[in-house]
Amino acid sequence: MFSTSEATKKLFKAIEFQNASGERITPEEAWNHFQQALKEGANVNAFEDGMTPLMCIISAFVTSNNEEHQYLELMAKLLVQHKKIDVNIKSKQAVMERRPKEHDGYPVYEFEEREVVDRSPYLRCIYLDNSQPVNEGFIPQNYARAEEEIKTGKKEKNTALHIACKLGNVNMIEILLTHPNIKPNIKNYENKSPRNCIAGHVKKAIEPEFLKIEAVAQKRKQTNYACAFLLSGVFAVGLCFVVDNPVPLAATSLLFFAIGCGFLYRANTVINDVSFSQVIVNERASDLSVQIDRKKLYKLCDELDIKTRIPPQNNAVEHPKLDYMNERNSTIKLIKSYDEDGMKRWKKEINYWKRSYIESFFSRLKQIFGFSFRNKSEINREKELLLKCYLLNKFTEIGMAKFDIAS
């Protein structure tokens, strides 16, 4: 028989790729130890150095190699599926603050890659490591103060999702967001939610995942409201049969039904059935045609099965070894095959002028509905935009305006 505490220690050791004695083991052996520890009843919500096993797994990614990453992901998935796991638990690590370093009340400075204690004006300055006097070339005012990290009484209060977002670990964020009870709006000691802590280099890749979670949460909320009002309406209808004057109750039931249907419509709006393929290009670009010969753009279009119609530069060369450049290579060949005005003939052949339709569409959209959104949340803005597009299409079906040139 194993005690829970022994199994928990074994669990933490496995995450560090160590056995119970602290000796280094292979990732596969660590994975077996990890599974065995869970079978022996390890506490999946226990703390070691202020962090739970799930938090330790996420942090271990920083110092591990690719082979170890695979096993760490397996460990994380197994923990997230554990029936006792609390994915929203907060860390108990102390908040560290950097402060000017002191020794026996005297300030410490950095001098010649060593630390010096300034004991002036009454005593000589000495090196901190061996207490030997410093040569005359040291002038405290000309050097920076040494700093040290000091534990404060505050706790970081980060969830596993906070830590994954700070480290920019996309795979771990996706694993955590699969848990049905995940709460993406929990605040840490800095009053920041996980979404506010996303590392800059992965922000565009991770934010859509949070939008999906918010959409699901809002849909669930609207559905609950709808059910409450519809059930209240049913109850009011039932009372109509047992009272002498059923008119007020009938009116109330109709009101409840109307409100309930309104919430039900919001919960099942068309936005939930539409999936958007987001193409992220250089932020500084205002037009796709400006972003010419960008390998990253062509690769992304190829992955999303998007046909490119981007004019290449005059001196553009082919890249036959890159599969995602096939359309671009074909374009260059076609333009060069023409004797003169190759670019002009290419644009005419592929109907490049159709892009002006898109510009005209946005111009109409802004002139009719204005240049801004009325809703504040991203989810409602998407719904608002779809409704505007739907109305604009209806206007087009009714008939477009005709103009005659006045002489």
Order of alpha helices (4+ residues) and beta strands (2+ residues): alpha-alpha-alpha-alpha-beta-beta-beta-beta-beta-beta-alpha-alpha-alpha-alpha-alpha-alpha-alpha-alpha-alpha
